[in-house]
Amino acid sequence: MTAVLVLEDGRVFRGRAYGAVGVTFGEAVFCTGMTGYQETLTDPSYARQIVVATAPQIGNTGWNDEDDESARIWVAGYVVRDPARVPSNWRSRRSLDEELVSQGVVGISGIDTRALTRHLRERGAMRAGVFSGEAIAAEAELLARVREQPHMKGANLCEEVSTKETYVVPAIGTKRFTVAAVDLGIKGMTPHRMAERGVEVHVLPATATVEDVYAVDPDGVFFSNGPGDPETADHPVSVMRAVLERGTPLFGICFGQQILGRALGFGTYKLKYGHRGINQPVQDRTTGKVEVTAHNHGFAVDAPLDRVSDTPYGRAEVTHVCLNDGVVEGLRLLDRPVFSVQYHPEAGAGPHDAAYLFDRFTSLMNTALMESARG
């Protein structure tokens, strides 16, 4: 069945329907991961985005019941060049196409994804629509429908993808710490990585108040990844500022870093086409080490790279930077136990170069507990 991808600047790609048949709208972005498509599709940070896979063949390992990062697929649509005809993996339970159909995710295959990716790199991420079956109409009509859709800038999405009720991920083995994790679009692997280190994680809704956070008597507070424009997330910023006032050890990733940046008084901005994939080089400026990291962000923090900044909560500095384009990838406070990174140290499906950041978080909590005991 024929399918059409229409970009807001008028570029059109024609291919075959993949997944559900119908119509979908979102921001067209590209992901450079060669593997891990199941984790990508179920990452809440991709809400309202039509994801273009740059790897030429997708679906070889099918779909299993273990690797989901959340309870559903969150991408608005999926664009691939050459879908696998027959999945082959001992954990596969069904094909990727079957899962897309069952969850109603509209996609397109058989297009030149290299040309599409180059177009998005040059023109930037933009609104798009995928149409198949009876949804296909004259190109002018389809383009008009795409241009009616909201932009990602100004989108407030974290509450849409967050848990509605608090739940607990127990520590694996001996419990050492309790963490209150504010879910702005959290991936399942994140509390698991903390649980591996003896952390009992209380996952709270994005609407949680500071009273909710401290009701679990946390040793540390975590702010997760998530979708949308951080400039719209005023409530999480106010909660983070209250946590900063108390001096509790705090760790944020991705959207959580953008929330920290705003809480410290820095601005945020939208990247031209963002960072999405599992092969982004980042340097930890505190150690000089270069890590290969997993990314999924279209916004970034506007903080100075060349100096320490004064903030209402003490001195702040940039700790990590992307070696591709100089984007701020990490922040920390020098006078409080607070740090963040813009990428994904939990890294399902990999790489695992940045897993040490969870150890850094537990070390901060351990030091705080020791100081409290001495005090």
Buried (B, 14 or more C-beta within 10 A) or exposed (E): EEBBBBBBBEBEBBBBBBBBBBBBBBBBBBBBBBBBBBBBBBBBBBBBBBBBBBBEEBBBBBBBEEBBBBEEBBBBBBBBBBBBEEBEEEEBEBBBBBBBBEBEBBBBBBBEBEEBBEBBEEBBBBBBBBBBBEBBEEBEEBBEBBEEBEEBBEBBBBBBBBBEEBEEBEBBEEEBBBBBBBBBBBBBBBBBBBBEBBBBBBBBBBBBBBEBBBBBEBBBBBBBBBBBBBBBBEBBBBBBBBBBEEBBBBBBBBBBBBBBBBBBEBEBBBBEBBBBBBEBBBBBBEEEEEBBBBBBBBBBBEBEEEEEBEBEBBEBBBBBBBEEEEBBBBBBBEEBBBBBBBBBBBBBBBBBBBBBBBEBBBEBBBEBBEEEEEE
